[in-house]
Amino acid sequence: MKLKKTKIAALSLVGALCLTPLAGCELVTTDSSRDLVQVVAEVDITKNGAFSAGGEFAGFSNVISPSEILKRELIASYASYGSTYSSSMGWDDTQIYETLMRDLVNRQIYVQYAFAYFLQNGADVEDRDGNITHVTYTVDGFNSAVSGAGERDKDIAGMRYFLSEDEVKKAEYDVKVTINTTLDSQEHEIIEENHDHEHDDTSTTSSRTTPTGVDETDEDYYDEAYKIYTGVGSGEGFSSNPSDCGTYETQDDSTPASRKQAYKVFLARLNTYGLVNRGENTSDITSLSYYALERKNSYETALLAKLSDAFARAAEKQIMQDWIEGKFNNTLSEQKETFSTSDATSLESALDGVSESNFVLYAPDGYGFVINILLPFSAAQSQQLSDALSDMNDKKGNTFGVRASLLQKLTATDQRGAWFDADYGFRAEEGDNPFGGEGRNYLFFENNLKKSGKEGIAEYTELKNYIGRYSYNGTVYEKEEDGETKFVYNPNKIDIDGFLKEMENYLSSEGLTLSDKKTTEGYYEQTNFYNENGEVDYSKFLYFTAKVKELENFDANNIFRAGTNENKAMSVINELSFAYNTDTGGLNSYLGYAVSPNNTDFVKEFEYAAQLAVKMGAGSVTVAPSEYGWHIMYCTLSYSQKGGQPYSFDWAQRDTEGTFSNLYYEAMKADNFSNYSSAKQQEIVNSFNKDSVTIYEDRYADRISA
């Protein structure tokens, strides 16, 4: 399994040089180029005793070159982070510049330390298939790597020596992506300024929450064919033709003219920052000194990421089987004692905070989680219900009979039309296997569904707990408008029985069976809604119950393990929730709503049906109404099973992605790494900052007093 990246924040400082100059040119219009290239700090950790004879890094001093931090780098950092520090922390410019200088200095300390660390310890190099090889580095090897490099590329050649081929390609890719992103931002502003606002889209279509991870790229992905789209000239690494830029995609309404204009503004702002030297060929962005600076920054980030991974591996080696099993058992015992004897408030609060790194290992009978899908009354129906007189002159004022007649007429629609407007929709092709029947050919999130995978490094990540085959339930056709393809869509109406049939068939398409199905006969003709004590009998409102047959031996350890029945069932319900649910607060929840066997703030019909689903166990479905419409509830986890202890930790499964043991192990590893890395960072800074750093405050004093 590939190492999960857990970067140290201080080792992953973002180089602001690329983004900041485009934020606005007012910041430094009075500064000259000579002023901007002043050295405001020097870092050289070889002055520390660790590099002297007998020291930890003796023999490595000739490998490490001093670093210079220029005034323009400090100003660029201020432009990126200054307003945030001012607004959120209330700092003045003196405090802000002090913090920014410390961060820039620490970054260079870490970069230089990385050289010495890898020369001394080597590194575990992981290939794209997750195979690990230990690589050693030598002073002779380093000197050979930099011997043929020109002055401009010497620093990069040094860092490149410690990076694998994939890491080098990723660094080259990242710098181009960063610059393209900056140009995209500038071009977008230009397009907006030139847009005829009289023809703005007046659509009132609201946005629709998307699943977590949509269009998320894999952190290790790179495209060797990727280039910077400048709109000017062509060469290695850049092009005036977007079709020659690999996987780069242009902005909406982009034209060669708008891109050229964006690049022109980009160059003007670089010039303002002194980042374009006299005589440089601006038609070749890769030849600019600015590009060299950004490229160096990208390599530094890659090197620091590698150092962070090395620390992560070192921290992981501290985690022993006995320790983590003991931690699990102790936590389970503590929770069992606490949640069995304390009032319900503390347990319910803990359940509300459950996540992939925060676990409730024990809860008494009756607690669990449900996904709620709300099929709502229309506005007119809600008004009718609100205005209705009590049924049969019922002195208690109930309108249950009126509500039943409205429920019988209630129809819902697929809510994902907004995803077409957001360019997430695509026509399914042969092999995409869309679910929904003839005429339903449109799916969503093509990048995640078709450009991701388990082998190697795909461009996009796979969506978790989301199958992606449930086609848009309605008619769709495409039309050309202003040179663009637009989707025209119209959702089909679906009643509660139609929804339940869709749910049953979609489960069946994944090899799952909805069994023990019970539908209340004469549901809409009921007239008595009370028990013998004169209280509302909420069981009378249950319309439907069922259970996924394949989850009779439900294993909570597999809820998030792709391909298991537990995960397939939850993924089906989760996808249907994104399609139909108007209770948007339930979208992207971890396990759904936490359910307690006690009185809750939920409306009583919902409370009863949710509690029943939990009592029936994971994989159960209940359907009941409320004043809002139909609620379809699916129990994702019930503590009523296995004595309130649904999880177990298995050391052998710690690397099996998605299992509880894997999630628990990764959470404990992250905590351990956080402590380890904090201590390691502090150790590095304390060891090398005092003797190795010279700061020239007078050279940027004008920025503080300005």
C-alpha positions as CSV (number, residue, x, y, z in Angstrom):
1,M,0.0,0.0,0.0
2,K,1.3,3.4,-0.9
3,L,2.5,5.6,2.0
4,K,-0.3,8.0,3.0
5,K,1.2,11.5,2.9
6,T,1.3,13.3,6.2
7,K,3.2,16.5,5.5
8,I,4.8,18.6,8.2
9,A,3.3,22.0,7.9
10,A,6.5,23.9,8.4
11,L,8.2,21.7,5.8
12,S,5.5,22.5,3.3
13,L,5.5,26.2,3.2
14,V,4.0,27.4,-0.1
15,G,6.3,29.5,-2.2
16,A,4.3,32.6,-2.7
17,L,6.5,34.1,-5.5
18,C,4.3,32.9,-8.3
19,L,0.8,33.7,-6.9
20,T,1.6,36.9,-5.1
21,P,2.8,39.2,-7.9
22,L,-0.5,38.8,-9.7
23,A,-2.5,39.8,-6.6
24,G,-1.9,43.5,-7.4
25,C,0.9,45.7,-8.5
26,E,0.3,48.6,-6.1
27,L,2.2,46.9,-3.3
28,V,5.7,47.7,-4.6
29,T,5.4,50.3,-7.3
30,T,7.8,52.6,-5.6
31,D,10.5,49.9,-5.2
32,S,13.4,49.7,-7.6
33,S,14.7,46.3,-9.0
34,R,17.9,46.9,-7.1
35,D,16.0,47.3,-3.8
36,L,14.0,44.1,-4.4
37,V,17.0,41.9,-4.9
38,Q,18.7,43.0,-1.6
39,V,19.6,40.0,0.6
40,V,17.5,40.3,3.8
41,A,18.7,37.1,5.4
42,E,21.4,34.5,5.0
43,V,21.2,30.9,6.2
44,D,24.2,28.5,6.4
45,I,23.8,25.6,8.8
46,T,27.4,24.4,8.2
47,K,28.5,27.0,10.7
48,N,27.0,24.8,13.3
49,G,29.3,22.4,15.2
50,A,27.4,19.4,13.8
51,F,29.5,19.9,10.6
52,S,32.8,20.1,12.4
53,A,35.1,17.2,12.9
54,G,33.4,14.6,15.1
55,G,30.0,16.2,14.6
56,E,26.9,14.5,13.4
57,F,27.3,15.7,9.8
58,A,31.0,16.0,9.6
59,G,32.2,15.7,6.0
60,F,29.0,17.2,4.5
61,S,29.8,20.9,4.8
62,N,31.1,21.2,1.2
63,V,27.8,19.8,-0.1
64,I,25.6,22.6,1.4
65,S,25.6,26.1,-0.1
66,P,24.5,29.1,1.9
67,S,21.0,30.4,1.1
68,E,20.0,34.0,0.5
69,I,16.5,35.3,1.1
70,L,15.8,38.3,-1.1
71,K,13.6,41.2,-0.2
72,R,11.1,40.4,-2.9
73,E,10.5,37.0,-1.4
74,L,9.7,38.6,1.9
75,I,7.4,41.1,0.3
76,A,5.7,38.4,-1.8
77,S,5.0,36.4,1.4
78,Y,3.5,39.5,3.0
79,A,1.2,40.0,0.1
80,S,0.0,36.4,0.4
81,Y,-0.4,36.1,4.2
82,G,-0.2,39.6,5.6
83,S,-3.9,40.4,5.5
84,T,-4.8,37.0,7.0
85,Y,-2.4,37.6,9.9
86,S,-3.8,41.1,10.4
87,S,-7.4,40.2,10.4
88,S,-7.3,36.9,12.2
89,M,-4.5,37.5,14.7
90,G,-4.7,41.3,15.0
91,W,-1.0,41.7,14.3
92,D,0.7,44.8,13.2
93,D,3.3,44.9,10.3
94,T,6.2,44.4,12.7
95,Q,4.8,41.2,14.1
96,I,3.7,40.0,10.6
97,Y,7.2,40.5,9.0
98,E,8.8,38.9,12.0
99,T,6.7,35.8,11.5
100,L,7.2,35.7,7.7
101,M,10.9,36.1,8.1
102,R,11.1,33.3,10.6
103,D,9.1,31.0,8.2
104,L,11.3,31.8,5.3
105,V,14.5,31.3,7.3
106,N,13.1,28.0,8.8
107,R,12.3,26.7,5.3
108,Q,16.0,27.2,4.2
109,I,17.2,25.6,7.4
110,Y,15.0,22.5,6.6
111,V,16.2,22.4,3.0
112,Q,19.9,22.5,4.0
113,Y,19.2,20.0,6.8
114,A,17.6,17.6,4.2
115,F,20.8,17.4,2.3
116,A,22.8,16.4,5.4
117,Y,20.0,14.0,6.6
118,F,19.8,12.1,3.3
119,L,23.6,11.9,2.9
120,Q,23.7,10.4,6.4
121,N,20.6,8.2,6.4
122,G,19.6,7.6,2.8
123,A,15.9,7.3,1.9
124,D,13.2,4.8,1.3
125,V,12.0,5.5,-2.2
126,E,8.5,4.3,-3.1
127,D,7.6,3.7,-6.8
128,R,4.2,4.3,-8.4
129,D,3.1,0.8,-7.5
130,G,4.0,1.1,-3.8
131,N,7.2,-0.9,-3.9
132,I,9.9,0.5,-1.6
133,T,13.7,0.5,-2.2
134,H,16.3,2.0,0.2
135,V,18.6,4.4,-1.6
136,T,21.9,5.7,-0.3
137,Y,23.6,9.0,-1.2
138,T,27.2,10.0,-1.2
139,V,29.3,13.2,-1.3
140,D,30.9,11.9,-4.5
141,G,27.6,11.2,-6.0
142,F,26.3,14.7,-5.1
143,N,29.4,16.4,-6.5
144,S,29.1,14.4,-9.7
145,A,25.4,15.5,-10.0
146,V,26.2,19.2,-9.7
147,S,29.5,19.3,-11.6
148,G,28.0,19.8,-15.0
149,A,25.2,22.2,-14.0
150,G,25.4,25.9,-14.8
151,E,25.2,28.5,-12.1
152,R,21.5,29.0,-12.6
153,D,20.7,25.3,-12.2
154,K,23.3,24.3,-9.6
155,D,20.8,24.5,-6.7
156,I,18.3,22.4,-8.6
157,A,20.9,19.9,-9.6
158,G,21.8,19.4,-6.0
159,M,18.2,18.9,-4.9
160,R,17.6,16.7,-7.9
161,Y,20.3,14.3,-6.7
162,F,18.1,13.4,-3.7
163,L,14.9,13.0,-5.6
164,S,13.6,10.0,-7.5
165,E,12.7,10.2,-11.2
166,D,9.0,10.4,-10.3
167,E,9.6,13.1,-7.7
168,V,11.6,15.1,-10.3
169,K,8.8,14.8,-12.8
170,K,6.3,15.8,-10.2
171,A,8.3,18.9,-9.3
172,E,8.5,20.0,-12.9
173,Y,4.8,19.4,-13.4
174,D,3.9,21.3,-10.2
175,V,5.7,24.5,-11.2
176,K,3.8,24.5,-14.6
177,V,0.5,23.9,-12.9
178,T,1.1,26.7,-10.5
179,I,1.9,29.2,-13.2
180,N,-1.0,28.0,-15.4
181,T,-3.3,28.5,-12.4
182,T,-2.0,32.0,-11.9
183,L,-2.5,32.8,-15.6
184,D,-6.0,31.2,-15.4
185,S,-6.9,33.6,-12.6
186,Q,-5.8,36.6,-14.5
187,E,-7.5,35.5,-17.7
188,H,-10.7,34.9,-15.8
189,E,-10.7,38.5,-14.7
190,I,-10.1,39.7,-18.2
191,I,-12.9,37.5,-19.6
192,E,-15.3,38.8,-16.9
193,E,-14.3,42.4,-17.7
194,N,-14.9,41.8,-21.4
195,H,-18.2,39.9,-20.9
196,D,-21.4,41.6,-22.0
197,H,-23.3,41.5,-18.8
198,E,-26.6,42.2,-20.6
199,H,-26.5,38.6,-21.6
200,D,-25.6,37.1,-18.3
201,D,-27.2,33.8,-17.5
202,T,-30.4,34.6,-15.5
203,S,-31.0,30.9,-14.5
204,T,-32.2,30.5,-11.0
205,T,-31.0,27.0,-10.7
206,S,-29.5,26.6,-7.2
207,S,-26.2,24.8,-6.5
208,R,-26.2,21.2,-5.4
209,T,-23.7,19.8,-2.9
210,T,-21.3,17.3,-4.5
211,P,-19.6,14.3,-2.9
212,T,-16.4,14.9,-1.1
213,G,-13.4,14.4,-3.4
214,V,-15.1,15.6,-6.7
215,D,-12.3,16.6,-9.2
216,E,-9.7,16.0,-6.5
217,T,-6.4,15.2,-8.1
218,D,-4.0,12.5,-6.8
219,E,-1.2,14.2,-4.9
220,D,1.4,12.1,-6.8
221,Y,0.0,12.6,-10.3
222,Y,2.0,14.3,-13.0
223,D,1.7,14.7,-16.8
224,E,4.9,14.7,-18.7
225,A,3.2,16.3,-21.6
226,Y,1.8,19.2,-19.6
227,K,2.9,22.7,-20.6
228,I,2.3,26.3,-19.7
229,Y,-0.2,27.9,-21.9
230,T,1.0,31.4,-22.6
231,G,-0.7,32.3,-25.8
232,V,2.7,33.5,-27.0
233,G,5.5,31.4,-28.7
234,S,6.1,27.7,-28.3
235,G,9.0,25.7,-26.9
236,E,9.9,23.0,-24.4
237,G,7.6,23.5,-21.4
238,F,5.3,26.1,-22.8
239,S,3.1,26.7,-25.9
240,S,0.8,29.2,-27.5
241,N,-1.5,26.3,-28.5
242,P,-3.6,24.8,-25.6
243,S,-4.0,21.5,-27.5
244,D,-0.2,21.1,-27.2
245,C,-0.3,21.4,-23.4
246,G,-1.1,17.9,-22.3
247,T,-3.9,17.6,-19.8
248,Y,-4.2,21.4,-19.3
249,E,-7.8,22.7,-19.8
250,T,-8.5,26.2,-20.8
251,Q,-10.9,28.6,-19.0
252,D,-14.5,28.9,-20.2
253,D,-14.7,31.5,-23.0
254,S,-10.9,31.5,-23.3
255,T,-9.5,32.8,-26.6
256,P,-5.9,33.2,-27.8
257,A,-6.4,37.0,-27.4
258,S,-7.5,36.7,-23.8
259,R,-4.6,34.4,-23.0
260,K,-2.1,36.7,-24.6
261,Q,-3.6,39.6,-22.6
262,A,-3.4,37.6,-19.4
263,Y,0.3,36.8,-20.1
264,K,1.0,40.5,-20.8
265,V,-0.4,41.5,-17.5
266,F,1.5,38.7,-15.8
267,L,4.8,39.9,-17.2
268,A,4.0,43.5,-16.2
269,R,3.5,42.5,-12.7
270,L,6.6,40.3,-12.6
271,N,8.5,43.4,-13.8
272,T,7.0,45.4,-11.0
273,Y,8.5,42.9,-8.6
274,G,11.9,42.9,-10.3
275,L,11.3,39.4,-11.4
276,V,12.1,40.0,-15.1
277,N,15.7,41.0,-15.9
278,R,16.6,43.4,-18.7
279,G,17.3,41.5,-22.0
280,E,15.3,38.4,-21.1
281,N,13.2,36.8,-23.8
282,T,9.7,37.2,-22.5
283,S,8.2,35.1,-25.3
284,D,9.9,32.1,-23.7
285,I,8.6,31.9,-20.1
286,T,10.9,29.0,-19.2
287,S,14.0,31.2,-19.9
288,L,13.0,33.9,-17.4
289,S,14.9,34.2,-14.2
290,Y,11.5,34.2,-12.6
291,Y,10.8,30.7,-13.9
292,A,14.1,29.5,-12.5
293,L,13.1,30.9,-9.1
294,E,9.8,29.2,-9.2
295,R,11.3,26.0,-10.4
296,K,13.8,26.1,-7.5
297,N,10.9,26.6,-5.1
298,S,9.1,23.6,-6.5
299,Y,12.2,21.4,-6.1
300,E,12.5,22.7,-2.5
301,T,8.9,21.7,-1.8
302,A,9.6,18.2,-3.3
303,L,12.7,17.8,-1.1
304,L,10.9,18.9,2.0
305,A,8.0,16.5,1.2
306,K,10.6,13.7,1.0
307,L,12.0,14.7,4.3
308,S,8.5,14.8,5.8
309,D,7.9,11.3,4.5
310,A,11.2,10.1,6.0
311,F,10.1,11.5,9.4
312,A,6.7,9.8,8.9
313,R,8.4,6.4,8.4
314,A,10.6,7.0,11.4
315,A,7.5,7.8,13.5
316,E,5.7,4.8,12.2
317,K,8.5,2.4,13.3
318,Q,7.7,3.5,16.9
319,I,4.2,2.1,16.6
320,M,4.4,-1.5,17.9
321,Q,1.5,-4.0,17.8
322,D,1.3,-4.3,21.6
323,W,1.1,-0.5,22.0
324,I,-1.7,0.1,19.5
325,E,-3.7,-3.0,20.6
326,G,-3.3,-1.8,24.2
327,K,-4.5,1.6,23.2
328,F,-7.6,0.2,21.5
329,N,-8.5,-2.0,24.4
330,N,-7.9,0.8,26.9
331,T,-10.1,3.2,24.9
332,L,-12.8,0.6,24.6
333,S,-12.8,-0.1,28.4
334,E,-12.8,3.6,29.2
335,Q,-15.7,4.3,26.8
336,K,-17.6,1.3,28.1
337,E,-17.3,2.5,31.7
338,T,-18.1,6.2,30.8
339,F,-20.9,5.7,28.4
340,S,-22.6,2.9,30.4
341,T,-22.8,5.0,33.6
342,S,-22.9,8.7,32.6
343,D,-25.8,10.7,31.4
344,A,-26.6,10.4,27.7
345,T,-25.4,13.9,26.8
346,S,-21.7,13.0,26.8
347,L,-22.3,9.9,24.6
348,E,-24.5,11.8,22.2
349,S,-21.9,14.5,21.9
350,A,-19.3,11.9,21.1
351,L,-21.4,10.3,18.5
352,D,-22.0,13.7,16.8
353,G,-18.2,14.0,16.5
354,V,-17.5,10.6,15.0
355,S,-15.2,10.7,11.9
356,E,-12.5,8.6,10.2
357,S,-10.1,9.7,13.0
358,N,-12.4,10.0,15.9
359,F,-14.2,6.8,17.1
360,V,-16.9,5.7,19.5
361,L,-16.0,2.1,20.1
362,Y,-18.8,1.4,22.5
363,A,-22.4,2.5,23.1
364,P,-25.3,0.9,24.9
365,D,-28.3,-0.7,23.1
366,G,-30.4,1.7,20.9
367,Y,-27.6,4.0,19.7
368,G,-26.5,4.1,16.0
369,F,-26.5,6.1,12.8
370,V,-29.0,6.5,9.9
371,I,-28.8,8.2,6.5
372,N,-32.0,10.2,6.0
373,I,-33.3,10.9,2.5
374,L,-36.1,13.5,2.5
375,L,-38.5,13.6,-0.3
376,P,-40.3,16.9,0.4
377,F,-43.7,18.2,0.1
378,S,-44.0,20.9,-2.6
379,A,-44.5,24.5,-1.4
380,A,-48.2,24.3,-2.3
381,Q,-48.6,21.0,-0.4
382,S,-46.8,22.4,2.7
383,Q,-49.2,25.3,2.6
384,Q,-52.2,23.0,2.3
385,L,-51.0,21.1,5.3
386,S,-50.4,24.2,7.3
387,D,-53.9,25.5,6.5
388,A,-55.7,22.2,7.1
389,L,-58.4,21.9,9.7
390,S,-58.0,19.1,12.2
391,D,-59.1,15.7,11.0
392,M,-62.7,14.6,11.9
393,N,-63.0,17.5,14.3
394,D,-60.3,15.9,16.4
395,K,-60.0,18.1,19.5
396,K,-56.2,17.4,19.5
397,G,-56.0,19.3,16.3
398,N,-54.2,16.6,14.3
399,T,-54.0,16.8,10.5
400,F,-52.7,13.3,10.0
401,G,-55.4,12.3,7.5
402,V,-54.8,15.4,5.4
403,R,-51.1,14.7,5.5
404,A,-51.7,11.1,4.3
405,S,-53.7,12.4,1.3
406,L,-50.9,14.8,0.4
407,L,-48.3,12.1,0.9
408,Q,-50.2,9.9,-1.7
409,K,-49.8,12.7,-4.2
410,L,-46.2,13.7,-3.3
411,T,-43.7,13.3,-6.1
412,A,-40.0,14.0,-5.9
413,T,-37.4,14.8,-8.6
414,D,-33.7,14.2,-9.2
415,Q,-32.0,17.2,-7.6
416,R,-28.7,16.9,-9.6
417,G,-29.7,19.2,-12.5
418,A,-27.4,21.8,-11.0
419,W,-24.5,19.4,-11.6
420,F,-25.1,19.8,-15.4
421,D,-24.9,23.6,-15.0
422,A,-21.6,23.1,-13.1
423,D,-20.2,21.0,-16.0
424,Y,-20.1,17.8,-14.0
425,G,-22.5,15.8,-16.3
426,F,-21.4,13.6,-19.2
427,R,-23.1,11.2,-21.6
428,A,-22.3,7.6,-20.6
429,E,-20.4,5.5,-23.1
430,E,-20.3,1.8,-23.7
431,G,-18.7,0.2,-20.6
432,D,-19.8,2.9,-18.2
433,N,-22.8,0.7,-17.3
434,P,-25.2,3.4,-16.2
435,F,-28.2,2.3,-14.1
436,G,-31.7,3.5,-14.8
437,G,-33.0,1.9,-18.0
438,E,-33.4,2.9,-21.5
439,G,-33.1,6.6,-22.2
440,R,-31.2,7.4,-19.1
441,N,-27.7,7.9,-20.3
442,Y,-26.2,10.7,-18.3
443,L,-23.8,10.3,-15.3
444,F,-21.7,12.7,-13.3
445,F,-18.0,13.3,-12.3
446,E,-16.3,11.8,-15.3
447,N,-12.9,12.8,-14.0
448,N,-13.2,10.8,-10.8
449,L,-15.1,7.9,-12.4
450,K,-13.0,7.4,-15.5
451,K,-9.6,9.0,-14.8
452,S,-8.9,7.2,-11.5
453,G,-7.9,3.7,-10.6
454,K,-6.1,1.5,-8.2
455,E,-3.1,0.8,-10.4
456,G,-0.2,3.3,-10.5
457,I,-1.0,7.0,-10.1
458,A,-4.1,8.1,-11.9
459,E,-4.9,11.8,-12.4
460,Y,-7.9,11.9,-10.1
461,T,-8.9,10.1,-6.9
462,E,-11.7,7.7,-6.7
463,L,-14.9,8.8,-4.9
464,K,-15.4,7.0,-1.7
465,N,-18.8,5.5,-0.7
466,Y,-20.2,6.6,-4.1
467,I,-20.7,4.1,-6.9
468,G,-21.4,6.6,-9.6
469,R,-23.7,4.5,-11.9
470,Y,-27.0,6.0,-11.0
471,S,-28.0,8.0,-14.1
472,Y,-29.9,11.2,-14.1
473,N,-33.6,10.4,-13.7
474,G,-35.0,12.6,-16.4
475,T,-34.5,13.6,-20.0
476,V,-31.4,15.4,-21.1
477,Y,-30.3,16.7,-24.5
478,E,-27.3,18.8,-25.5
479,K,-27.3,22.0,-27.6
480,E,-24.7,24.3,-28.9
481,E,-24.9,27.9,-27.6
482,D,-22.2,30.5,-28.2
483,G,-19.8,27.8,-29.3
484,E,-20.3,25.8,-26.1
485,T,-22.3,22.6,-25.3
486,K,-25.1,23.2,-22.9
487,F,-27.2,20.6,-21.2
488,V,-31.0,21.0,-21.2
489,Y,-32.6,18.7,-18.6
490,N,-36.0,17.9,-17.2
491,P,-36.4,15.6,-14.2
492,N,-39.0,12.8,-14.1
493,K,-41.4,12.8,-11.2
494,I,-41.2,9.9,-8.8
495,D,-43.5,8.9,-5.9
496,I,-42.5,7.0,-2.8
497,D,-43.2,3.6,-4.4
498,G,-41.2,4.6,-7.5
499,F,-38.3,5.6,-5.3
500,L,-38.4,2.4,-3.3
501,K,-38.3,0.4,-6.6
502,E,-35.3,2.5,-7.8
503,M,-33.6,1.8,-4.5
504,E,-34.3,-1.9,-4.6
505,N,-33.2,-2.3,-8.2
506,Y,-30.0,-0.3,-7.7
507,L,-29.1,-2.4,-4.7
508,S,-29.8,-5.5,-6.8
509,S,-27.5,-4.2,-9.6
510,E,-24.7,-4.4,-6.9
511,G,-25.6,-7.9,-5.9
512,L,-27.7,-6.9,-2.9
513,T,-31.2,-8.0,-2.0
514,L,-33.9,-6.0,-0.2
515,S,-35.7,-8.6,1.9
516,D,-38.3,-8.8,4.7
517,K,-40.2,-6.0,2.8
518,K,-43.4,-4.8,4.6
519,T,-45.7,-2.1,3.3
520,T,-48.6,-1.0,5.5
521,E,-51.8,-1.9,3.8
522,G,-54.5,0.8,3.6
523,Y,-51.9,3.3,4.7
524,Y,-53.6,6.3,3.2
525,E,-57.1,5.4,4.4
526,Q,-56.2,5.2,8.1
527,T,-58.4,7.2,10.5
528,N,-57.2,6.3,13.9
529,F,-53.8,7.4,14.9
530,Y,-53.9,6.9,18.7
531,N,-53.3,4.1,21.1
532,E,-55.5,3.1,24.0
533,N,-54.0,5.8,26.3
534,G,-55.0,8.5,23.9
535,E,-51.4,9.2,22.8
536,V,-50.2,9.3,19.2
537,D,-49.2,5.9,18.0
538,Y,-46.2,6.6,15.8
539,S,-46.0,3.0,14.6
540,K,-49.1,3.8,12.5
541,F,-47.0,6.2,10.4
542,L,-44.6,3.5,9.3
543,Y,-45.1,3.0,5.6
544,F,-42.4,0.6,4.7
545,T,-39.6,-1.5,6.4
546,A,-37.0,-3.8,4.9
547,K,-33.5,-5.1,5.3
548,V,-30.5,-5.8,3.1
549,K,-30.3,-9.6,3.2
550,E,-26.6,-9.8,2.6
551,L,-26.0,-7.8,5.8
552,E,-27.5,-10.3,8.2
553,N,-23.9,-10.9,9.4
554,F,-23.0,-7.2,9.3
555,D,-19.4,-6.4,10.0
556,A,-18.8,-2.9,11.1
557,N,-15.1,-3.3,10.4
558,N,-16.0,-3.3,6.7
559,I,-18.3,-0.2,6.4
560,F,-15.7,1.8,4.5
561,R,-13.9,-1.1,2.7
562,A,-14.6,-0.8,-1.0
563,G,-16.2,-3.9,-2.5
564,T,-17.7,-5.3,0.7
565,N,-21.4,-5.7,1.0
566,E,-21.4,-3.3,3.9
567,N,-19.8,-0.6,1.8
568,K,-21.7,-1.3,-1.4
569,A,-25.1,-1.0,0.4
570,M,-24.1,2.3,2.1
571,S,-22.7,3.6,-1.2
572,V,-26.0,2.9,-3.0
573,I,-28.0,4.8,-0.4
574,N,-25.4,7.6,-0.3
575,E,-25.7,8.1,-4.0
576,L,-29.5,8.1,-3.9
577,S,-29.3,10.6,-1.2
578,F,-27.2,12.9,-3.4
579,A,-29.8,12.4,-6.2
580,Y,-33.0,13.0,-4.3
581,N,-32.4,14.2,-0.7
582,T,-33.5,17.8,0.1
583,D,-32.2,17.5,3.7
584,T,-28.8,18.8,2.5
585,G,-27.4,18.8,6.1
586,G,-27.2,15.0,5.7
587,L,-25.0,15.1,2.6
588,N,-21.4,14.2,3.0
589,S,-22.0,13.1,6.6
590,Y,-19.7,10.3,7.9
591,L,-22.3,7.7,8.9
592,G,-25.4,9.9,8.9
593,Y,-27.4,11.2,11.8
594,A,-26.5,9.9,15.3
595,V,-29.6,8.3,16.8
596,S,-30.3,8.0,20.5
597,P,-33.0,5.7,22.1
598,N,-34.0,8.7,24.3
599,N,-36.2,11.6,23.6
600,T,-34.6,13.8,20.9
601,D,-35.0,17.1,19.1
602,F,-36.1,15.3,16.0
603,V,-39.7,15.4,14.9
604,K,-41.5,12.5,16.6
605,E,-42.3,10.5,13.4
606,F,-38.7,10.8,12.3
607,E,-37.4,9.9,15.8
608,Y,-39.6,6.7,15.9
609,A,-38.6,5.5,12.4
610,A,-34.9,6.2,13.0
611,Q,-34.9,4.4,16.4
612,L,-36.7,1.5,14.8
613,A,-34.1,1.3,12.0
614,V,-31.3,1.2,14.6
615,K,-33.2,-1.5,16.6
616,M,-33.6,-3.6,13.5
617,G,-29.9,-3.3,12.9
618,A,-27.4,-2.1,10.2
619,G,-28.7,-2.5,6.7
620,S,-32.3,-1.8,7.8
621,V,-34.6,0.6,5.9
622,T,-37.6,2.4,7.4
623,V,-40.0,4.9,5.7
624,A,-42.1,7.4,7.6
625,P,-43.5,10.9,7.0
626,S,-43.2,14.2,8.9
627,E,-44.5,17.6,8.2
628,Y,-41.7,17.9,5.7
629,G,-42.5,14.9,3.5
630,W,-41.3,11.3,3.3
631,H,-38.2,10.2,5.2
632,I,-36.3,7.1,3.9
633,M,-33.9,6.0,6.6
634,Y,-31.1,3.5,6.2
635,C,-29.2,2.3,9.3
636,T,-25.5,2.4,8.6
637,L,-24.4,1.2,12.1
638,S,-26.2,0.0,15.2
639,Y,-24.5,-0.4,18.5
640,S,-27.4,-2.8,19.4
641,Q,-25.4,-5.5,17.7
642,K,-22.4,-7.3,19.1
643,G,-23.1,-6.1,22.6
644,G,-22.5,-2.5,21.8
645,Q,-18.9,-3.2,20.6
646,P,-19.1,-3.3,16.8
647,Y,-15.4,-2.8,16.1
648,S,-12.4,-4.9,16.6
649,F,-8.7,-4.1,15.9
650,D,-6.7,-6.6,13.8
651,W,-3.0,-5.8,13.4
652,A,-2.9,-7.8,10.2
653,Q,-5.5,-5.6,8.6
654,R,-3.8,-2.3,9.4
655,D,-2.8,-1.8,5.8
656,T,-6.0,-3.0,4.2
657,E,-7.5,0.3,3.1
658,G,-11.0,1.1,4.4
659,T,-11.1,-1.5,7.2
660,F,-11.7,-0.2,10.7
661,S,-8.2,-1.5,11.6
662,N,-6.7,0.6,8.8
663,L,-8.6,3.7,9.8
664,Y,-7.8,3.3,13.5
665,Y,-4.1,2.6,12.7
666,E,-3.8,5.6,10.4
667,A,-5.4,7.9,13.0
668,M,-3.1,6.7,15.7
669,K,-0.1,7.0,13.3
670,A,-1.1,10.6,12.5
671,D,-1.3,11.5,16.2
672,N,2.1,9.9,16.8
673,F,3.6,11.6,13.7
674,S,2.3,14.9,14.8
675,N,4.0,14.7,18.1
676,Y,7.2,13.3,16.5
677,S,7.4,15.9,13.8
678,S,6.7,18.8,16.1
679,A,9.6,17.7,18.3
680,K,11.8,17.1,15.3
681,Q,11.1,20.5,13.8
682,Q,11.8,22.2,17.1
683,E,15.0,20.2,17.5
684,I,16.2,21.2,14.0
685,V,15.4,24.9,14.5
686,N,16.9,25.1,17.9
687,S,20.1,23.3,16.8
688,F,20.8,25.4,13.7
689,N,19.0,28.8,14.0
690,K,21.3,30.6,16.4
691,D,24.7,30.1,14.7
692,S,23.5,29.8,11.1
693,V,21.2,32.7,10.4
694,T,22.0,36.4,9.8
695,I,19.0,38.8,9.3
696,Y,19.4,42.3,7.9
697,E,16.4,44.0,9.4
698,D,17.4,47.5,8.2
699,R,17.0,46.3,4.6
700,Y,13.3,45.8,5.0
701,A,12.6,48.4,7.7
702,D,10.9,50.6,5.1
703,R,8.2,47.9,4.7
704,I,7.4,48.0,8.4
705,S,7.3,51.8,8.6
706,A,5.5,52.3,5.3
